[in-house]
């Protein structure tokens, strides 16, 4: 039996995303990129494998999986999110037809392992803990089907992702990670199930080493801190990472701009806002969920009840942090007026990229367990946030809920409302503009010229496009790049929801 150190041929495959709200598939065409983000988790797994192994990587979002790749491979490693389930099934089926053994892990397989009986080996939970026993058993010739871990990984042991396996230029944004876990325990969220409530952090030196790796490979541009809640451990963040990150960015002349996910209580911490903006953060995703206090209490999102969230959003915009946000309808406490309330909040807030979804109950969450005890669970979830499906019996009449949801989408993504919201955002937004790398890149020039042709000349939204352009030119001229970017985003959102024809 060959040992784990014997050269092996491993094919790492990342399944295809369907067309979703966050895929930005249509927007990516404007800048000539193929996907929004690389699969950082799968590339981290690649870095944990023996150095003597021969690795290949296929991102099925833009590279066809070839039969010759499967013939070459001794093992296929696959990782995926729930929304990639259909593509994952198709890829695994092809592997089995070719007689190639499949090793699967990541959020999809950890949450829904029972749906993949054909997978040879499931390496679940956090790879830093569950992969070494798999490799040891592989060497000993005593492989098991399922590998799970107890406790939580020490993130200081997490290696730098194997960036050498991918072409960075295919992606719009790169990824790093500082922490896992979230101190909050929202009823509908599976983050605490997967990663715990005590946020674990990497040493600042490890994070800077990841940035060094991207910088040395020539990356200049957006970097996404993929943390579940970047500010979950404020004390360590302020004392350790932020001062060093600011110093690193200054020493390298601000080659990146950062975005991440945070809770709304960031708005109450002026010191942390200033540190993040100084470090180069210019965008944050916030789970606002709903303006209804009873629904927030119902789902355990108490942090959202302690301030005026509309004022919080305006404060973050004024500080130079663009807010993207998630909203949910379908809570038991929701009344029929919730649809208009959410639409008004979004349009008044200037949150341009507002993802509104029907409530669903992911497996193993507190919500799922409660609904299961009430005999209200209907089926599994798709993993898409905006696909008009719901996996449980809601308190509100289901047809009224779905129709109200459709009304919100129309109210916020019809061209008049969307472009008005962009102007509302631009009125408040005050970016620092410290990012130097690639400011006048070919991708940006291509994006602008294509926006003029596709949005400003062809039929569709050209009246709204030119009105926004001229308004920005005369009132906030330095924000022209943001106006164009958001017009491009709008093209994706409106076509994704079928509000504007393809």
Residue pairs with C-beta under 8 A, 6 or more apart in sequence:
1 140
1 141
2 8
3 139
4 50
4 135
4 136
4 138
4 139
5 50
5 52
5 139
6 52
7 52
7 53
7 54
8 50
8 52
8 53
8 54
8 74
8 75
9 53
9 54
9 56
9 72
9 73
9 74
9 75
10 49
10 53
10 54
10 55
10 56
10 73
10 74
10 75
10 76
10 77
11 55
11 56
11 57
11 58
11 69
11 70
11 72
11 73
11 75
11 76
11 77
11 100
12 42
12 43
12 45
12 46
12 55
12 56
12 57
12 58
12 76
12 77
12 78
12 165
13 57
13 58
13 60
13 65
13 76
13 77
13 78
13 91
14 39
14 42
14 57
14 58
14 59
14 60
14 61
14 78
14 79
14 80
15 60
15 78
15 80
15 84
15 87
15 88
15 90
15 91
16 60
16 61
16 84
16 87
17 23
17 35
17 61
17 83
17 84
17 87
18 83
18 84
18 86
18 87
18 384
19 25
19 496
20 83
20 384
20 385
20 386
20 387
20 496
21 355
21 384
21 385
21 386
21 493
21 496
22 36
22 355
22 385
23 36
24 36
24 172
24 489
24 492
25 492
26 491
26 492
26 495
26 496
27 488
27 489
27 491
27 492
28 34
28 35
28 36
28 172
29 450
30 446
30 447
30 450
30 451
30 454
30 488
31 172
31 443
31 444
31 446
31 447
32 443
32 446
33 169
33 170
33 171
33 172
33 443
34 59
34 61
34 62
34 170
34 171
35 59
35 61
35 62
35 170
35 171
35 172
36 171
36 172
36 173
37 171
37 172
37 173
37 174
37 175
37 224
38 59
38 161
38 166
38 168
38 171
38 174
38 175
39 59
39 79
40 161
40 175
40 176
40 177
40 226
41 79
41 106
41 127
42 57
42 77
42 78
42 79
42 106
43 57
43 161
43 162
43 163
43 165
43 166
44 127
44 158
44 159
44 161
44 162
45 77
45 79
45 105
45 127
45 131
46 55
46 57
46 77
46 161
46 162
46 165
47 159
47 160
47 161
47 162
48 127
48 128
48 131
48 132
48 159
49 55
49 135
50 135
55 162
55 165
56 69
56 72
56 73
56 165
57 162
57 165
57 166
58 65
58 69
59 166
59 170
60 87
60 91
62 170
65 91
65 94
67 98
70 76
70 94
70 95
70 98
70 100
71 98
73 100
74 100
74 101
75 100
75 101
75 102
75 103
76 91
76 95
76 100
76 101
76 102
76 103
77 102
77 103
77 104
77 105
78 88
78 91
78 92
78 102
78 103
78 104
78 106
79 104
79 105
79 106
79 108
79 109
80 87
80 88
80 104
80 106
80 107
80 108
80 109
81 106
81 107
81 108
81 383
82 107
82 108
82 111
82 112
82 362
82 381
82 382
82 383
83 382
83 383
83 384
84 108
84 383
85 108
85 112
85 115
85 382
85 383
88 104
88 108
88 116
89 116
92 102
92 104
92 116
92 118
92 119
93 118
95 101
95 102
96 102
96 118
101 120
101 121
102 118
102 119
102 120
102 121
103 119
103 120
103 121
103 122
103 123
103 134
104 116
104 119
104 121
104 122
104 123
105 122
105 123
105 124
105 127
105 130
105 131
107 194
108 383
109 116
109 119
109 122
109 124
110 124
110 125
110 194
111 190
111 194
111 362
111 363
111 364
112 363
112 380
113 119
113 122
113 124
113 146
115 380
116 122
120 145
121 134
121 143
121 144
121 145
121 146
121 147
122 145
122 146
122 147
123 130
123 131
123 134
123 147
124 130
124 146
124 147
124 148
124 149
125 148
125 149
125 194
126 149
126 152
126 153
126 180
126 195
128 153
128 154
128 155
128 157
128 158
129 149
129 150
129 151
129 153
130 147
130 148
130 149
131 147
133 147
134 143
134 147
137 143
137 144
152 180
152 181
152 195
152 196
152 198
152 200
153 180
153 200
154 200
155 177
155 179
155 180
155 200
155 201
155 202
155 206
156 202
156 203
156 206
158 177
158 202
158 206
160 209
160 210
160 213
161 175
161 210
161 213
163 213
163 214
163 217
164 217
168 174
168 214
168 217
168 218
168 219
172 221
172 222
173 221
173 222
173 223
173 224
173 259
174 214
174 219
174 221
174 222
174 223
174 224
175 223
175 224
175 225
175 226
176 207
176 210
176 211
176 214
176 223
176 224
176 225
176 226
177 202
177 210
177 225
177 226
177 227
178 201
178 202
178 207
178 225
178 227
178 230
178 237
178 241
179 199
179 200
179 201
179 202
179 227
179 228
179 229
179 230
179 232
179 233
180 195
180 196
180 199
180 200
180 227
180 228
181 191
181 192
181 195
181 196
181 197
181 198
181 199
181 200
181 228
181 229
181 232
182 189
182 191
182 192
182 195
182 197
182 199
182 228
182 229
182 232
182 263
183 197
183 198
183 199
183 229
183 232
183 233
184 192
184 197
184 229
184 263
184 300
184 301
184 302
184 303
185 192
185 197
185 300
185 366
186 287
186 299
186 300
186 301
187 298
187 299
187 300
187 365
187 366
187 367
187 370
188 299
188 328
188 359
188 360
188 361
188 362
188 365
188 366
188 367
189 362
189 365
190 362
190 363
190 364
190 365
191 228
191 229
193 362
193 364
193 365
195 228
199 228
199 229
199 232
199 233
201 233
201 236
201 237
201 240
201 241
203 240
204 240
204 241
204 244
204 245
205 244
207 241
207 245
208 244
208 245
208 248
211 223
211 248
211 256
214 223
214 256
215 252
215 255
215 256
219 255
219 256
220 255
220 256
220 437
220 438
220 441
221 256
221 257
221 435
221 437
221 438
221 441
222 256
222 257
222 258
222 259
223 256
223 257
223 258
223 259
224 258
224 259
224 260
225 258
225 259
225 260
225 261
226 260
226 261
227 260
227 261
228 261
229 261
229 262
229 263
230 237
230 260
230 261
230 262
230 284
231 237
231 262
231 263
231 265
231 266
231 269
231 272
232 263
234 269
234 272
237 272
238 271
238 272
238 275
242 272
242 275
242 276
242 279
243 275
245 279
245 280
246 275
246 278
246 279
249 255
249 256
249 279
249 280
249 434
253 436
253 437
254 280
254 434
254 435
254 436
254 437
255 435
255 436
255 437
256 280
256 435
256 437
257 280
257 281
257 282
257 283
257 435
258 276
258 279
258 280
258 281
258 282
258 283
259 281
259 282
259 283
259 284
259 285
260 281
260 283
260 284
260 285
261 284
261 285
261 286
261 287
262 284
262 285
262 286
263 286
263 287
263 303
264 286
264 287
264 288
264 303
264 304
264 307
264 309
264 312
265 303
265 306
265 307
266 272
266 273
266 276
266 284
266 286
266 316
267 273
267 307
267 311
267 312
267 313
267 315
267 316
268 307
268 312
273 316
273 319
273 321
274 319
276 321
277 319
277 320
277 321
277 432
278 432
280 434
280 435
281 321
282 320
282 321
282 322
282 431
282 432
282 435
283 321
283 322
283 323
283 324
284 316
284 321
284 322
284 323
284 324
285 323
285 324
285 325
285 326
286 313
286 323
286 324
286 325
286 326
287 301
287 304
287 325
287 326
288 304
288 309
288 313
288 325
288 326
288 327
288 345
288 351
289 295
289 296
289 299
289 301
289 304
289 326
289 327
289 328
290 296
290 327
290 328
290 329
290 331
290 334
290 338
290 342
291 309
291 341
291 342
291 345
292 331
292 333
292 334
292 335
292 338
292 341
293 305
294 333
295 331
295 332
295 333
295 334
295 338
296 302
296 304
296 305
297 305
297 333
298 331
298 332
298 333
299 331
299 367
300 366
309 345
310 345
310 348
310 349
313 323
313 325
313 349
313 350
313 351
314 349
314 350
314 428
316 323
317 323
317 350
317 425
317 428
317 429
317 430
318 428
318 429
318 430
319 430
320 429
320 430
320 431
320 432
322 352
322 425
322 429
322 431
322 482
323 349
323 351
324 351
324 352
324 353
324 354
324 355
325 346
325 349
325 351
325 353
325 354
325 355
326 354
326 355
326 356
326 357
326 385
327 342
327 345
327 346
327 354
327 355
327 356
327 357
327 408
328 356
328 357
328 358
328 359
329 338
329 339
329 342
329 356
329 357
329 358
329 359
329 401
329 404
329 405
329 408
330 358
330 359
330 390
330 394
330 396
330 401
330 405
331 359
332 394
332 395
334 395
334 396
334 401
336 396
336 400
336 404
338 404
339 404
339 405
339 407
339 408
342 356
342 408
343 407
343 408
343 411
343 412
346 354
346 356
346 412
346 421
347 411
347 412
347 417
347 420
347 421
347 424
348 424
349 424
350 421
350 422
350 424
350 425
350 426
350 427
350 428
350 429
351 421
351 425
352 418
352 421
352 422
352 425
352 486
352 489
352 490
353 489
353 493
354 412
355 385
355 386
356 386
356 405
356 408
356 409
356 412
357 385
357 386
358 388
358 389
358 390
358 401
358 402
358 405
359 367
359 390
359 394
360 381
360 382
360 389
360 390
360 391
360 392
361 367
361 368
361 371
361 377
361 381
361 391
361 392
362 368
362 381
363 380
363 381
368 377
371 377
371 392
371 393
376 392
376 393
377 391
377 392
378 390
378 391
378 392
378 393
379 391
380 391
381 389
381 391
382 389
386 409
386 496
386 497
388 402
388 405
388 406
390 398
390 401
390 402
394 401
409 497
409 499
410 497
410 499
411 417
412 418
412 421
413 490
413 493
413 494
413 497
413 499
414 494
414 499
415 461
415 464
415 490
415 494
415 499
415 500
416 464
418 464
418 490
418 493
418 494
419 461
419 464
419 465
419 467
419 468
419 487
419 490
422 468
422 483
422 486
422 487
422 490
423 468
423 471
423 472
425 486
426 472
426 475
426 476
426 479
426 482
426 483
427 476
429 479
429 482
431 479
431 482
433 478
438 444
444 481
447 484
447 485
447 488
448 484
451 465
451 484
451 487
451 488
454 491
455 461
455 462
455 465
455 487
455 488
455 491
456 462
456 465
456 466
456 469
460 500
460 501
461 487
461 490
461 491
461 494
461 500
465 487
468 483
468 487
469 480
469 483
469 484
469 487
472 479
472 480
472 482
472 483
473 480
491 500
494 500
495 501
495 502
